[in-house]
Amino acid sequence: MSEPDISVVICVYTEDRWQDILAAVSSVRAQSLPALETLLVVDHNATLLERLTREYKETDAVRVLANAGPRGLSAGRNTGIAASRGGIIAFLDDDAVAERDWLRHFAEGYADPRVMAVGGRTMPIWASGRRPVWFPEEFDWVVGCTYKGLPPGRVRVRNVLGGNASFRRTAFDVAGGFATGIGRDGDRRPLGCEETELCIRLTRARPDAVLLIDDRAVIHHRVPEVREHFRYFRTRAYAEGLSKALVARSVGADKGLESERRYTTRVLPAGVLRGLRDAALARPGGAGRAGAIVAGVLTAAGGYVLGSVRARRGGAVFSVVPVRTTDGGRGGGEVAA
């Protein structure tokens, strides 16, 4: 069986990450299974767009595009989907680097025609050089990384995590693109869950669809110093609650909170107990980790309650964007709202 053509989309928004962007692109170009193309989608930043265009003007395998939709990560991804040519579309964060076999492990998952999405494992690179002693692994999603509690190996999941994920092109034909108004908008709103909402929408449209995480498909994600502090931890947990409320309103609480129920009733209590045990054994950070888990749960719950109230009062707060291409789903086209 021949390897699938894979387009890689990297959404970028700030020159502050210039070296990170170059490193991300370099990691894609060094893959053992070469990508068909790398698309850099610039989110409403003319200076960065011009600079990247100059940087890669003589590199056929890298294309630089402007976000054709509203500001934000979801619209940037939709722009990349519409312009891409691969049968598989992979997404990589602009401040992450992929291991050499990242795309090869993604490709292996698509040998099963039922598989519509494959995600991977995201490891943190802490700015300080090591994990803060109080920071629980169960909350690594706060910094965009794989968290303790996800099953190991290649396993079926409800949703993949957007910074290290891939989809069949036909998934977007079936379900539409990423919902705008729900995810990140640069550094201004640390929201998320756009990939969760898309995956649930996809499996509703295609009940036979299989979504996988293969923890051999590894990327390393930079965590800046500001995100190592409890203030960001709390802000991000609150934003996650707001985002989960939007997802639940869109797809229903049963599906929207299905994985979260297991996480909060099994994974997090076990994490608290480990923290308290470590504290009793005088191990560094045990009490802090236990306290952070409790604080994170309460903060996210508060965001969820407020988000639910706002969603009921405000009606539709985000929109699903159909994504189409001018050549019937196989190349550079347009994003349609």
Buried (B, 14 or more C-beta within 10 A) or exposed (E): EEBBBBBBBBBBBBEEBBEBBEBBBEBBBEBEBBBBBBBBBBBBBEEBBEBBBEBBEEEEBBBBBBBBBBBBBBBBBBBBBBBBBBBBBBBBBBBBBBBEBBBBBBBBBBEEEEBBBBBBBBBBBBEEEEBBEBBBBBBBBBBBBBBBBBEEEBEEBBBBBBBBBBBBBEBBBBBBBBBBBBBBBBEEBBBBBBBBBBBBBBBBBBEEBBBBBBBBBBBBBBBBEEBBEBEBBBBBBBBBBBBBBBBBBBBEBEBBBBBBEEBBEEBBEEBBEBBBEBBEEEBEBBBBBBBBBBBBBBBBBBBBEBBBEBBEEEEEBBEBBBBBBEEEBBBBBEBEE
